């Protein structure tokens, strides 16, 4: 199972992202990570606990999508996943508990197919 039982630590997130299956690309974007795979494009970051964290991450996802759109003809929506133990939703980012971060990245239908 991808997840960690203790406090959130950047090394834990690094380890989980390193364990993603073949077909996923992971790149650092500042303190966040850009993850591209069959299930889509995602920006993932650990929650710093600030009120601004969800908005900042969603803004990074939007900027990332715009940058990709300048390079390729079709760009998927870029999800903003905030890895947090917050109990309340934190729009505009999607709240993901640390123990479950692998699931939204790997589960779900393939929306991006490799090119031949």
N, C-alpha and C positions, 0 to 999 in steps of 0.2 A: 504494500500500500504506500502510495506517495503521500507524505504528510509528516508532521512532526508533533510530538506530544508536549513539548515545553514552549517557552516564550519564542516569539518569532525572531529569527536571526537571519541576516542576509546569507550566511553560508548554508543554512538549511534550504532556502529558496534556490540558491545556486545548485545544490545537490539534486533537488527535485527536477529542476529544469534540465540538468545534465542527464537525467534518467528518461527523458521523453523518447518515444520510439523513433526509429529511423523515419525520415520524411519530415521531421520538424527542424526548423532553423531558429536558433536563439541568438539574439544580439543585444548587447547592453545599449541602453539609451539613457544616459545619465545614471540616476539611481534606480531606474526602472529597466525592464526587459521587454524587447519586442520578440514575440513568438509567432512564427508563421508555420502553419502545418495544414494537413488535410481539412481540419475542422475550422479553419479561418485564420484571421490575423488578430492578434491580441497584444495589448500592452499590459504588463503585470508589474505591480509594485507592492512592497510592504507598506502597511499603514504606519505613518509617523505619529498618529494620534491627533493631528491638527484638524481643525474644522475645514481647512482649505485643501486637504489631501484628496478627497474625492473629485473636486472640481479641477485641481491641477492635473490629476491623472487623466480625466476625461478630455481636458484640453490637449494633453500630450497625444492621446489617441487621435484626436481630430487633426492635429498638426502632422502626425505620422501618415494618416490617410491622405492628406493633401500633398505631402511630399511624394508618396508613392504614385498618386494620380498624375503627377508631373512627369513620371517616368514610364508608366505603363498604361495601356488603353483601358483596362478594367481593374478596379480595385475594390475588394470586399470592404464591408463595414469593419472597423477596427474596434474590438471590444476593449473596454477599460476594466480590468480585474484588480480590485484592491484587496490584498490579502490582509484580513483583519479579524479580530475577535469582537468587533462591535456587534451589539445585539440588534441595533436598528438599521434599516436600509440606509445607504449613503449615496443617493443619487447625486450626480449623474454617473458615477462609477457603479459597477456591480460588486457587491460585497461577497467575498468568498472566504470561508473559514480556512485557516491554515491546513487542517487535516484533509481538506477536499480540493486543494488547488489543482491537482493533477486531473481531476475529472472534467471540468469545463474545457480544459485544453485538449483532452484526448477523446472524450465521449462525444457523441453527436454525429450527425451526418457529415459526410465529406462535402465541403463547399468549394474547395480548391483542388483541382486535379493537376498532377504533374504534366508538363508538356513533353512531347516526344522529341 
